[in-house]
Amino acid sequence: MIYEVEGDIMLTRAQVIVHNVAVADPMTRGLARKLNERYPAMVEAFREWCEETNPEPGEIWLWEAADKSQIINLITHEGDDDPTRVRRPDKIAVNRCLRRLAKMVAELRIKSLAMPKIAAGDFGLDWADMRGMIHSQLGEVLAPIFIYVVELDGQVASEPGM
């Protein structure tokens, strides 16, 4: 079931946080920045993984912290060597990521997910399109999915069933 919630995603009770990034993303904006501040080891591991595997947009990468927190990085677009220039997520890559996410949730028996408005943040795609894509690709997932449509720092969201 997909729920749209308001609150601080960093305070979620969901098992896994999902967010979108670029290839070799420095994670300095939005939710990625918050995750970078809390889990700098994730950013370093992501950079190493990108160097080793040379991922393409449409791939996903799961990282687990020492405290057992889990983050799934959806690679929705190419990176850019110029950090002042931001590329928009690619709809085809987003769709591939969401399909892979649905498969990963089933294979790993993930119990719940929290995510922002995937690919629809600053410089992103239209939220109405992304909402439809999320419902199309993740609507059959049995685990609850909490989409943080309004970010309220410091406020715990009402996550049904958690």
N, C-alpha and C positions, 0 to 999 in steps of 0.2 A: 504494500500500500504506500502511496506517495502522499506526503503531508507537506503543505507549505506552512512554514513557521516564521516567527519573528523572535530574534534574540541574538546572543553571541555564540557563534558556532564553536568558538574555542572552549565553551562551557558545555558542549553537547555530552550526552550520556551514550551516544551511539558508539558502536564498536569501532567503526572506521570513518575517518574524514576523507572526502573525495574533493579534489580541486583540479583545475586545469592549468597547464603550464606550456611553455614553448620548449622546443629542443634546447638543451643546455641553458635553461632559464636561470638567471641569477636570483630569482625569487625575491624581488625587492618591492613588489606592489601588491596591494590587496591582501587577500587571505594568505597568499604565498609568503608575503613579508612576515605576517604573524606566525606562520608555521616555521619560517626561517629563524625568527627570534627565539621560539620555544625549542626547536629541534635543529640547531645548526649542523648537527651530524647528518641529518637527512639531506641537506643541500650539498654537502661534500660528497656523500654517497651517490646522490643523483648526478653530480658532475662526473664522477668516476664512471658511473654506469653509462652515461652518454658518451664518454670518450672511448669506452671499451666496446659498446654495441652499436654506436652511430644510429640511434633510433629514428624512425620516421614518424611524422604526425599520424595519429591513429593508434599508436601503441599506448600501453599503460604500464605503470611500474608501481609495485607495492613495496612499501618500506615499513619496518617495525622498529620502534624505539626500545631502549632498554627497559622502559616502564611498561612495555607491551602495547603502547598506543600504536595504531596503524594508520598510515596515510596512503591513499592511492592517488597517484599523479596521472592525470589524463593528458597526454601530449597532443594538444589540439592545433598546434601550428609551428611553423619554423621559427627559430630564434633569429636574432639580428645582432651583428657585431657592434652596432651603434646602440648603446643603452638608452639613448634619448628617443629612439624611434621604436614604436610599438606596432607589431603586426597583429592583425585581427585573426581570431581563430578561424579555421577552415571548416565549413559545415560538413563536408565529407569526412574529415578527420574526427570531428566531434561524434558523428554517427558511428564510426568504427569504434571509437573509444567506448561509447555507451554499450554497444553490442558486446565488446570484450569485457566490460564491467559486469554486465548481466551474467555472462558465462563464469567469471571469476567468483561472483557472489555465490552461485550455485556450487561450483567446484570446491570452494573453501568453506562453504556453509557459514558465510558471514551473516551475523544476526541482525545488524542494523547499520545504516549509512547516514551520514550527514554531509550535505554539500551546499555550496552557495548556488546562485543562479549561474550554472555552468556556461562558460563562454559568453555571458551576457553582461559582464562587468564593464568597467571603463574601457573604451575602445573596442567593445565586444559586439556581438551579434544581437539581433532583436530577441528580446526575452520571449515574446509570444511564439516565435519559431522554435527557440530552444526548449520551451516548456512542452510544446507538441512533440519534439524529438525525444525528450526525456520520457514522456508518457508512452510513446510508441515503443521505445527500446527497453524501458525498465518497468513498464506497467504490470508485467506478469511476474516480476520478482516477488518472492514471498516475504522477504525481509522488509521491515519498515524503512522507508527512505524519507529523510527530513530535509527539505529544501529550504534553506534560509533566504527568504525573499526580502526580508528587511533586517539589516544588521543593526543590533542595539547592543553596543559595548557594555559588558558587565551584567547583562540581563539573561537569565536562564530561560530558554524557550520551553514552551509546553510541548513536549514530545510524547504523543499518545502511546501508551503501552510501555514506556520506559520508567 
